[in-house]
């Protein structure tokens, strides 16, 4: 025969149900989760971005490494981007980001908040090489010399100085120089692992060029950002000197003619 539960059990069950309903009411409906999650990284400066802009809730970012501990960033942020550079110091590690949708209340209870997961990201393989800085260039006779500087990263040595991309990539890093005769469309290129190029060129022509970092071992993002385009001015200098010299010579000739003309006017006419 059917037996009713003891009153004590009924009261306990009712109290538990009431607490659950109250908790659900406090938590409200399921929060939206992040979409369009992207990693943006140049010279290991890495920003995580996503959508949508939150309304009446916040985001917290968790960075999960394959072998490293989970680390929280941008806790309870109302923004849709987060600088995660400092938790990606092991640049050969592969990471995923969990973007949690939370209210301040959710952070105080044991229920796992809804979250979205990013694609995997390995800084060493995926960060984009930034623009090299051209420090000096000369074209003397038939030799073009270009000296440039490695881009710096946000990471530092123990003494506080910033590491360059060369300090991290070491022998994996190369640079390519693209150069061409000024006002010509035919490009040539050269490769170096040092900080300079020495190229044989036509001594009578001006040349334009730019430098780009290269990681040949990569499958994607092998080439980095291109430096500014600069041009030599050897031919222009020669022409300018010739024009200035010609102008000076013409000025001297005209000046002499002007002085000679009044002198001739003062001479008496023959037979007068």
C-alpha positions as a Markdown table, in Angstrom:
| # | Residue | x | y | z |
|---|---|---|---|---|
| 1 | Unk | 0.0 | 0.0 | 0.0 |
| 2 | Unk | 1.1 | 3.6 | -0.7 |
| 3 | Unk | 2.6 | 5.3 | 2.3 |
| 4 | Unk | 3.2 | 9.0 | 2.8 |
| 5 | Unk | 6.7 | 10.1 | 3.6 |
| 6 | Unk | 7.2 | 11.2 | 7.2 |
| 7 | Unk | 6.4 | 14.9 | 7.7 |
| 8 | Unk | 10.1 | 15.6 | 8.5 |
| 9 | Unk | 11.2 | 14.3 | 5.1 |
| 10 | Unk | 8.5 | 16.3 | 3.4 |
| 11 | Unk | 9.5 | 19.5 | 5.1 |
| 12 | Unk | 13.2 | 18.9 | 4.2 |
| 13 | Unk | 12.3 | 18.2 | 0.5 |
| 14 | Unk | 10.1 | 21.4 | 0.4 |
| 15 | Unk | 12.9 | 23.5 | 1.9 |
| 16 | Unk | 15.5 | 22.1 | -0.7 |
| 17 | Unk | 13.1 | 22.8 | -3.5 |
| 18 | Unk | 12.5 | 26.3 | -2.2 |
| 19 | Unk | 16.3 | 27.0 | -2.0 |
| 20 | Unk | 16.7 | 25.7 | -5.6 |
| 21 | Unk | 13.9 | 28.0 | -6.9 |
| 22 | Unk | 15.4 | 30.9 | -5.0 |
| 23 | Unk | 18.8 | 30.3 | -6.4 |
| 24 | Unk | 17.4 | 30.0 | -10.0 |
| 25 | Unk | 15.5 | 33.2 | -9.5 |
| 26 | Unk | 18.7 | 35.0 | -8.3 |
| 27 | Unk | 20.8 | 33.6 | -11.1 |
| 28 | Unk | 18.3 | 34.4 | -13.7 |
| 29 | Unk | 18.3 | 33.0 | -17.2 |
| 30 | Unk | 21.4 | 31.4 | -18.8 |
| 31 | Unk | 23.8 | 34.1 | -19.9 |
| 32 | Unk | 25.0 | 34.6 | -23.5 |
| 33 | Unk | 28.4 | 33.2 | -24.3 |
| 34 | Unk | 31.1 | 34.8 | -26.3 |
| 35 | Unk | 31.3 | 34.4 | -30.1 |
| 36 | Unk | 33.8 | 35.4 | -32.8 |
| 37 | Unk | 36.8 | 34.8 | -30.6 |
| 38 | Unk | 40.1 | 35.8 | -32.2 |
| 39 | Unk | 43.8 | 35.9 | -31.3 |
| 40 | Unk | 45.7 | 39.0 | -32.4 |
| 41 | Unk | 49.5 | 38.8 | -31.9 |
| 42 | Unk | 52.4 | 40.8 | -33.2 |
| 43 | Unk | 55.9 | 40.3 | -31.9 |
| 44 | Unk | 54.3 | 38.2 | -29.1 |
| 45 | Unk | 52.1 | 41.1 | -27.9 |
| 46 | Unk | 48.9 | 39.1 | -27.8 |
| 47 | Unk | 45.3 | 40.4 | -27.5 |
| 48 | Unk | 42.2 | 38.2 | -27.3 |
| 49 | Unk | 39.0 | 39.6 | -28.8 |
| 50 | Unk | 35.4 | 38.5 | -28.9 |
| 51 | Unk | 31.7 | 39.6 | -29.1 |
| 52 | Unk | 29.1 | 40.6 | -28.0 |
| 53 | Unk | 29.3 | 43.6 | -25.6 |
| 54 | Unk | 27.9 | 42.4 | -22.3 |
| 55 | Unk | 24.7 | 43.7 | -20.7 |
| 56 | Unk | 24.0 | 43.1 | -17.0 |
| 57 | Unk | 26.9 | 40.5 | -16.9 |
| 58 | Unk | 30.6 | 40.3 | -17.2 |
| 59 | Unk | 33.4 | 38.2 | -18.8 |
| 60 | Unk | 36.3 | 36.4 | -17.1 |
| 61 | Unk | 39.1 | 34.9 | -19.3 |
| 62 | Unk | 40.8 | 31.7 | -18.4 |
| 63 | Unk | 44.0 | 30.7 | -20.3 |
| 64 | Unk | 44.5 | 26.9 | -20.4 |
| 65 | Unk | 47.9 | 25.5 | -21.5 |
| 66 | Unk | 48.7 | 22.0 | -22.4 |
| 67 | Unk | 51.2 | 21.6 | -19.6 |
| 68 | Unk | 50.8 | 24.8 | -17.6 |
| 69 | Unk | 48.3 | 25.8 | -14.9 |
| 70 | Unk | 45.1 | 27.6 | -15.7 |
| 71 | Unk | 45.4 | 31.3 | -15.2 |
| 72 | Unk | 42.6 | 33.9 | -15.0 |
| 73 | Unk | 42.8 | 37.3 | -16.8 |
| 74 | Unk | 40.5 | 40.3 | -17.1 |
| 75 | Unk | 38.3 | 39.1 | -14.2 |
| 76 | Unk | 34.7 | 40.5 | -14.3 |
| 77 | Unk | 35.5 | 42.8 | -17.3 |
| 78 | Unk | 32.8 | 44.6 | -19.3 |
| 79 | Unk | 35.2 | 44.8 | -22.3 |
| 80 | Unk | 35.4 | 42.5 | -25.2 |
| 81 | Unk | 39.2 | 42.2 | -25.4 |
| 82 | Unk | 41.9 | 41.1 | -23.0 |
| 83 | Unk | 45.7 | 41.5 | -23.1 |
| 84 | Unk | 47.0 | 38.0 | -22.3 |
| 85 | Unk | 50.7 | 38.6 | -23.2 |
| 86 | Unk | 52.0 | 38.0 | -19.7 |
| 87 | Unk | 50.4 | 34.5 | -19.3 |
| 88 | Unk | 51.8 | 33.2 | -22.6 |
| 89 | Unk | 55.5 | 33.5 | -21.7 |
| 90 | Unk | 56.1 | 29.9 | -22.6 |
| 91 | Unk | 55.9 | 30.8 | -26.3 |
| 92 | Unk | 56.1 | 27.2 | -27.5 |
| 93 | Unk | 53.2 | 26.1 | -25.4 |
| 94 | Unk | 49.7 | 25.7 | -27.1 |
| 95 | Unk | 46.9 | 27.5 | -25.4 |
| 96 | Unk | 43.1 | 27.8 | -25.5 |
| 97 | Unk | 41.1 | 30.5 | -23.9 |
| 98 | Unk | 37.8 | 29.9 | -22.0 |
| 99 | Unk | 35.7 | 33.1 | -21.9 |
| 100 | Unk | 33.3 | 32.8 | -19.0 |
| 101 | Unk | 30.0 | 34.7 | -18.9 |
| 102 | Unk | 29.5 | 35.6 | -15.3 |
| 103 | Unk | 27.7 | 37.9 | -12.8 |
| 104 | Unk | 29.4 | 38.9 | -9.6 |
| 105 | Unk | 27.1 | 36.5 | -7.9 |
| 106 | Unk | 28.1 | 33.6 | -10.0 |
| 107 | Unk | 31.7 | 34.0 | -8.9 |
| 108 | Unk | 30.6 | 33.2 | -5.3 |
| 109 | Unk | 28.9 | 29.9 | -5.9 |
| 110 | Unk | 30.0 | 26.5 | -7.0 |
| 111 | Unk | 28.0 | 26.3 | -10.3 |
| 112 | Unk | 30.2 | 26.4 | -13.4 |
| 113 | Unk | 29.2 | 29.5 | -15.5 |
| 114 | Unk | 28.6 | 29.2 | -19.3 |
| 115 | Unk | 31.7 | 29.7 | -21.4 |
| 116 | Unk | 33.0 | 29.7 | -24.9 |
| 117 | Unk | 36.3 | 28.1 | -26.0 |
| 118 | Unk | 38.7 | 29.7 | -28.5 |
| 119 | Unk | 40.7 | 28.0 | -31.2 |
| 120 | Unk | 44.2 | 26.8 | -30.2 |
| 121 | Unk | 47.0 | 29.3 | -30.2 |
| 122 | Unk | 50.8 | 28.7 | -30.2 |
| 123 | Unk | 52.7 | 32.0 | -30.0 |
| 124 | Unk | 55.9 | 30.7 | -31.5 |
| 125 | Unk | 54.1 | 29.5 | -34.6 |
| 126 | Unk | 51.4 | 32.1 | -34.9 |
| 127 | Unk | 52.6 | 35.5 | -33.7 |
| 128 | Unk | 53.2 | 37.9 | -36.6 |
| 129 | Unk | 56.6 | 39.4 | -37.1 |
| 130 | Unk | 56.5 | 43.2 | -36.9 |
| 131 | Unk | 58.1 | 45.8 | -39.1 |
| 132 | Unk | 62.0 | 45.9 | -39.0 |
| 133 | Unk | 63.4 | 49.3 | -38.4 |
| 134 | Unk | 65.8 | 50.6 | -41.0 |
| 135 | Unk | 68.7 | 52.3 | -39.1 |
| 136 | Unk | 71.0 | 53.3 | -41.9 |
| 137 | Unk | 71.5 | 52.9 | -45.7 |
| 138 | Unk | 74.0 | 54.0 | -48.2 |
| 139 | Unk | 74.7 | 53.6 | -51.9 |
| 140 | Unk | 78.4 | 54.1 | -52.7 |
| 141 | Unk | 79.6 | 53.3 | -56.2 |
| 142 | Unk | 78.1 | 49.9 | -57.0 |
| 143 | Unk | 77.3 | 48.8 | -53.4 |
| 144 | Unk | 74.0 | 49.2 | -51.6 |
| 145 | Unk | 74.3 | 48.8 | -47.8 |
| 146 | Unk | 71.2 | 48.5 | -45.6 |
| 147 | Unk | 71.4 | 48.2 | -41.7 |
| 148 | Unk | 68.3 | 47.4 | -39.8 |
| 149 | Unk | 67.1 | 46.6 | -36.2 |
| 150 | Unk | 65.1 | 43.6 | -34.9 |
| 151 | Unk | 61.6 | 44.4 | -33.5 |
| 152 | Unk | 61.3 | 44.1 | -29.7 |
| 153 | Unk | 58.9 | 41.9 | -27.8 |
| 154 | Unk | 57.1 | 42.7 | -24.5 |
| 155 | Unk | 59.2 | 40.1 | -22.7 |
| 156 | Unk | 62.3 | 41.1 | -20.7 |
| 157 | Unk | 65.6 | 39.7 | -19.6 |
| 158 | Unk | 66.3 | 39.5 | -15.8 |
| 159 | Unk | 68.1 | 42.9 | -16.1 |
| 160 | Unk | 64.9 | 44.5 | -17.4 |
| 161 | Unk | 65.9 | 45.0 | -21.0 |
| 162 | Unk | 63.5 | 43.9 | -23.7 |
| 163 | Unk | 64.0 | 40.7 | -25.7 |
| 164 | Unk | 64.0 | 41.0 | -29.5 |
| 165 | Unk | 62.4 | 38.6 | -31.8 |
| 166 | Unk | 65.9 | 37.3 | -32.6 |
| 167 | Unk | 66.4 | 36.5 | -29.0 |
| 168 | Unk | 63.4 | 34.2 | -29.1 |
| 169 | Unk | 63.5 | 32.8 | -32.7 |
| 170 | Unk | 67.3 | 32.6 | -32.9 |
| 171 | Unk | 68.4 | 30.7 | -36.0 |
| 172 | Unk | 64.8 | 30.2 | -37.2 |
| 173 | Unk | 64.8 | 34.0 | -38.1 |
| 174 | Unk | 65.8 | 35.3 | -41.4 |
| 175 | Unk | 65.4 | 38.7 | -43.2 |
| 176 | Unk | 64.6 | 39.3 | -46.8 |
| 177 | Unk | 65.5 | 42.5 | -48.7 |
| 178 | Unk | 63.4 | 43.4 | -51.7 |
| 179 | Unk | 65.0 | 46.0 | -54.0 |
| 180 | Unk | 64.5 | 47.5 | -57.4 |
| 181 | Unk | 65.7 | 50.3 | -59.6 |
| 182 | Unk | 63.8 | 53.5 | -58.9 |
| 183 | Unk | 60.7 | 53.8 | -61.2 |
| 184 | Unk | 61.1 | 50.2 | -62.3 |
| 185 | Unk | 58.8 | 47.3 | -61.6 |
| 186 | Unk | 61.5 | 44.5 | -61.7 |
| 187 | Unk | 62.2 | 43.3 | -58.1 |
| 188 | Unk | 65.1 | 41.4 | -56.8 |
| 189 | Unk | 65.6 | 39.9 | -53.3 |
| 190 | Unk | 68.4 | 38.8 | -51.0 |
| 191 | Unk | 68.4 | 37.0 | -47.7 |
| 192 | Unk | 70.5 | 37.4 | -44.5 |
| 193 | Unk | 70.6 | 36.1 | -40.9 |
| 194 | Unk | 72.5 | 39.2 | -39.8 |
| 195 | Unk | 71.4 | 42.8 | -39.3 |
| 196 | Unk | 72.6 | 44.1 | -42.7 |
| 197 | Unk | 72.6 | 43.7 | -46.4 |
| 198 | Unk | 75.5 | 44.4 | -48.9 |
| 199 | Unk | 74.1 | 44.3 | -52.4 |
| 200 | Unk | 75.9 | 44.9 | -55.8 |
| 201 | Unk | 73.9 | 47.4 | -57.8 |
| 202 | Unk | 74.2 | 49.7 | -60.9 |
| 203 | Unk | 76.2 | 52.7 | -59.6 |
| 204 | Unk | 74.4 | 55.1 | -62.0 |
| 205 | Unk | 70.9 | 54.2 | -60.8 |
| 206 | Unk | 68.9 | 54.9 | -57.7 |
| 207 | Unk | 67.3 | 52.0 | -55.8 |
| 208 | Unk | 64.2 | 51.5 | -53.6 |
| 209 | Unk | 63.9 | 48.7 | -51.1 |
| 210 | Unk | 62.2 | 47.3 | -48.0 |
| 211 | Unk | 63.0 | 44.6 | -45.4 |
| 212 | Unk | 60.8 | 41.8 | -44.1 |
| 213 | Unk | 61.3 | 39.2 | -41.4 |
| 214 | Unk | 60.9 | 35.5 | -42.4 |
| 215 | Unk | 60.4 | 32.3 | -40.5 |
| 216 | Unk | 61.1 | 29.6 | -43.2 |
| 217 | Unk | 60.1 | 26.7 | -40.9 |
| 218 | Unk | 56.5 | 27.9 | -40.5 |
| 219 | Unk | 53.6 | 26.6 | -42.6 |
| 220 | Unk | 51.6 | 29.8 | -42.2 |
| 221 | Unk | 52.6 | 33.4 | -41.4 |
| 222 | Unk | 56.1 | 32.8 | -42.8 |
| 223 | Unk | 56.6 | 36.4 | -43.8 |
| 224 | Unk | 56.2 | 39.3 | -41.4 |
| 225 | Unk | 55.2 | 42.9 | -41.8 |
| 226 | Unk | 57.2 | 45.0 | -44.3 |
| 227 | Unk | 59.3 | 47.9 | -43.3 |
| 228 | Unk | 58.9 | 51.3 | -44.8 |
| 229 | Unk | 60.0 | 51.7 | -48.4 |
| 230 | Unk | 63.1 | 53.9 | -48.8 |
| 231 | Unk | 65.0 | 55.0 | -51.9 |
| 232 | Unk | 68.6 | 56.1 | -52.5 |
| 233 | Unk | 69.4 | 59.4 | -54.2 |
| 234 | Unk | 72.8 | 59.0 | -55.8 |
| 235 | Unk | 71.6 | 59.9 | -59.3 |
| 236 | Unk | 69.5 | 62.8 | -58.0 |
| 237 | Unk | 72.6 | 64.1 | -56.1 |
| 238 | Unk | 74.7 | 64.1 | -59.3 |
| 239 | Unk | 72.0 | 65.8 | -61.3 |
| 240 | Unk | 71.5 | 68.4 | -58.5 |
| 241 | Unk | 75.2 | 69.2 | -58.4 |
| 242 | Unk | 75.3 | 69.5 | -62.2 |
| 243 | Unk | 72.3 | 71.9 | -62.1 |
| 244 | Unk | 73.8 | 74.0 | -59.3 |
| 245 | Unk | 77.1 | 74.2 | -61.2 |
| 246 | Unk | 75.4 | 75.2 | -64.4 |
| 247 | Unk | 73.4 | 77.8 | -62.6 |
| 248 | Unk | 76.6 | 79.3 | -61.0 |
| 249 | Unk | 78.4 | 79.4 | -64.4 |
| 250 | Unk | 75.5 | 81.1 | -66.1 |
| 251 | Unk | 75.2 | 83.6 | -63.3 |
| 252 | Unk | 78.9 | 84.5 | -63.7 |
| 253 | Unk | 78.6 | 84.8 | -67.5 |
| 254 | Unk | 75.5 | 87.1 | -67.2 |
| 255 | Unk | 77.2 | 89.2 | -64.5 |
| 256 | Unk | 80.2 | 89.7 | -66.7 |
| 257 | Unk | 78.1 | 90.7 | -69.7 |
| 258 | Unk | 76.2 | 93.2 | -67.6 |
| 259 | Unk | 79.4 | 94.8 | -66.5 |
| 260 | Unk | 80.9 | 94.9 | -70.0 |
| 261 | Unk | 77.9 | 96.6 | -71.6 |
| 262 | Unk | 78.0 | 99.9 | -69.7 |
| 263 | Unk | 81.8 | 100.1 | -70.4 |
| 264 | Unk | 81.2 | 99.9 | -74.1 |
| 265 | Unk | 78.5 | 102.6 | -74.0 |
| 266 | Unk | 81.0 | 105.0 | -72.4 |
| 267 | Unk | 83.6 | 104.6 | -75.2 |
| 268 | Unk | 83.7 | 107.6 | -77.8 |
| 269 | Unk | 82.5 | 106.9 | -81.3 |
| 270 | Unk | 85.2 | 106.6 | -83.9 |
| 271 | Unk | 85.7 | 109.8 | -86.0 |
| 272 | Unk | 83.8 | 112.1 | -83.6 |
